């Protein structure tokens, strides 16, 4: 069934300078879809934000910016060496009040619409599963959306994004290190793996405030059952599983060994 859109053009866009190879998922963080549409389509100088699509809780999809254009949704961000995420990404906003208001699960109709749209986008643009990302992944010190209630595992099963296959019986354990106090080779190894995945994470071996926020962002995406910023055994295993999968994909590319 072809996708259908409510055309609701935003004036907030400019020229896209790079090829599309990322999909970034957001929640609006506003209480109603009407408020969200107004903000995303408000052309005033002090409020120039947008996304390519907004999906309401009932599944209606608003097309705000054409994919060929650069929408303004990621802000100050980073992934795998790139800081101009907006030039490479398509941004999808999901209507949800977010953590500042009445954060709640994303309804079935909304998720069905998201999956239909996202599958179409990743297929048309050849987007890697490892480049279907949360806003919190590309801006971990600023953003938490779409948050731990977004079903990344279900999305991966439906062909959107990646979910690590864990060993049977894997579950959260007691923390290995105390945030902000511990450090050393194990912390540095985790930081290196997070940076390899794509996060902006310096491998200096200190468990500082930024490392805690990056780990929290990783957990929101790949361990949403407990987002606490601690480097426990389960989180370490998941970081390694995602890093190994990224490496396997890189090795599978033509000309790579």
Secondary structure as UniProt FT lines:
FT   STRAND          6..7
FT   STRAND          13..15
FT   STRAND          22..27
FT   HELIX           33..40
FT   HELIX           45..47
FT   STRAND          53..55
FT   TURN            57..58
FT   STRAND          61..63
FT   TURN            67..68
FT   STRAND          69..71
FT   TURN            80..81
FT   HELIX           85..88
FT   STRAND          89..94
FT   TURN            99..102
FT   HELIX           108..125
FT   HELIX           129..131
FT   STRAND          132..134
FT   HELIX           135..138
FT   TURN            140..142
FT   TURN            145..146
FT   TURN            148..149
FT   HELIX           152..157
FT   TURN            158..159
FT   TURN            168..169
FT   TURN            179..181
FT   HELIX           185..197
FT   HELIX           209..222
FT   TURN            224..225
FT   HELIX           233..252
FT   TURN            254..255
//
